[in-house]
Amino acid sequence: MLMELTCTIKDSKYPPSVSLIAGGIAGGVEAAATGSVGKDGVRFLSFDMIKNAFADPETGTLTPARNLLAGMASGVVASIFAVTPTERIKTAMIDDARNAKRFHSTFNAAQMIFREHGVTGLYRGFAGTTLKQASATAFRMGTYNILKDFEKSRKIEQSTTTNFANGSVAGVVTTYATQPFDTIKTRSQSAAGASTVDAFRSILADDGVRGFWRGTTMRLGRTIFSGGILFTVYEQVAAIIHPMLRR
């Protein structure tokens, strides 16, 4: 799909500036897709390891607080090993397409950023990204496992339907809990030179407290289904892999 988009851009009748911007966005999508795969892989793997360390040795379950803490820790791990570098590359490629137009591919962008700024260049914005990932993963993974442990204690059978429902509920909780972070980030990026504090103040002044949850309904449509699908697939894959790892 990405190759088809690239070919379309190259053969396009649109001006070079439009084609280059579209190319940058396509490259940004490639980096985002890579980050998404890496993020989910690292997040679930680290969460399982942390969850096992925190679990009650007799019941194998965690308290709600430990579930949230395990999710938060796995979010930090995902930010370090996958999310921050790929988000940095994605943003750099989209910005580059509008200005210097130096990057030719995701790999080329990563090389140039590393060559010019070192490892720290790939981790620009680490603090903000990690805070967002830690909070989102804490609520998403924590909520899902709280529901799952509750169902196990009530002898409710775990099925595809149950997994999907739990994942969808986790998506709803995550959306409402983290929407203010996304709203502030969007306002900050759209206002030239606006800081996080300025964005916070302008949202509060324009729309009051409710303004921080603007756009929640649209985001819910995505997170309900993505959460359900993500955890359903996770449980299916885990059922195959876990017995293999115990051998």
Beta strands, then each sheet from edge to edge (+ up, - down):
end
